[in-house]
Amino acid sequence: MVAGITLKFVLWCMLFGVGGQALRSIIGLYKLYIDENRDTKKEFDKKKLIVSLLLGAAIGGLCVLIFNDPLTKTDVMSIIAFSYAGVDGVEGFLNRRSSTIK
């Protein structure tokens, strides 16, 4: 075990990562809701939401390598921002990669 990293610290970072990804998902759902040309029931994918929340938790968990316990308010906001942007980058990479595989 790495010095200064506890299970409680990892779980908090993962929770903040899920929070950042949930914020991103809520914004995406809002954009889907306000677009009158889209069918909300066809566009919403539960599996993609779950996978993206898990990716947010993973990126938040990786943040334990950057931040120290106890977390400050700035650290918490940074973890939320990392998971928000990190999952967006990972999904963009995977979408691009999957289109070349087909």
C-alpha positions in Angstrom: 0.0 0.0 0.0 1.2 3.5 -0.8 1.8 5.7 2.2 -1.0 8.2 2.8 -3.6 6.4 0.6 -6.4 4.8 2.5 -9.5 3.0 1.3 -11.7 5.8 2.6 -9.6 8.4 0.6 -9.9 6.3 -2.6 -13.7 5.9 -2.1 -14.2 9.6 -1.6 -12.2 10.4 -4.8 -14.3 7.8 -6.7 -17.5 9.3 -5.3 -16.4 12.8 -6.5 -15.5 11.3 -9.9 -19.0 9.8 -10.2 -20.4 13.2 -9.2 -18.5 14.9 -12.0 -19.7 12.4 -14.5 -23.2 12.6 -13.2 -23.0 16.4 -13.8 -21.9 15.8 -17.4 -24.7 13.3 -17.9 -27.3 15.7 -16.5 -26.1 18.4 -18.9 -26.3 15.9 -21.8 -29.8 14.8 -20.9 -30.8 18.5 -20.7 -29.5 19.1 -24.2 -31.4 16.1 -25.4 -34.6 17.3 -23.7 -34.5 20.8 -25.2 -34.0 19.5 -28.7 -37.4 19.1 -30.2 -36.2 17.0 -33.2 -34.9 14.1 -31.0 -36.9 11.3 -29.5 -35.7 11.2 -25.9 -36.7 7.5 -25.4 -34.7 6.4 -28.4 -31.6 8.5 -27.7 -31.2 7.6 -24.0 -29.0 4.6 -23.4 -28.9 3.2 -19.8 -25.9 1.0 -20.5 -23.9 4.0 -21.8 -24.9 6.0 -18.7 -23.7 3.2 -16.3 -20.4 2.7 -18.2 -19.7 6.5 -18.2 -20.5 6.6 -14.4 -18.0 3.7 -13.9 -15.4 5.6 -16.0 -16.0 8.6 -13.8 -15.4 6.5 -10.7 -12.2 5.1 -12.2 -10.8 8.5 -13.1 -11.7 9.8 -9.7 -9.9 6.8 -8.2 -6.8 7.7 -10.2 -6.9 11.2 -8.7 -5.6 9.7 -5.4 -2.2 9.7 -7.1 -2.4 13.5 -7.5 -4.0 14.7 -4.4 -3.3 14.3 -0.7 -5.6 13.4 2.2 -7.4 15.5 3.5 -9.0 17.1 0.4 -9.6 20.8 0.2 -12.6 22.4 -1.6 -10.3 23.2 -4.5 -9.2 19.5 -4.7 -12.8 18.3 -4.7 -13.7 20.7 -7.5 -10.5 19.5 -9.4 -11.5 15.9 -9.1 -15.0 16.7 -10.4 -13.5 18.6 -13.3 -11.0 15.8 -14.1 -13.7 13.2 -14.2 -16.0 15.5 -16.3 -13.3 16.1 -18.9 -11.5 12.8 -18.6 -14.6 10.7 -19.4 -15.3 13.0 -22.3 -11.8 12.4 -23.6 -12.0 8.6 -23.1 -15.4 8.4 -24.8 -14.2 10.6 -27.7 -11.2 8.3 -28.2 -13.3 5.1 -28.0 -15.9 6.5 -30.5 -13.1 7.4 -32.9 -11.4 4.1 -32.5 -14.6 2.1 -32.8 -15.5 3.8 -36.1 -12.1 2.7 -37.6 -12.6 -0.9 -36.5 -16.0 -1.4 -38.3 
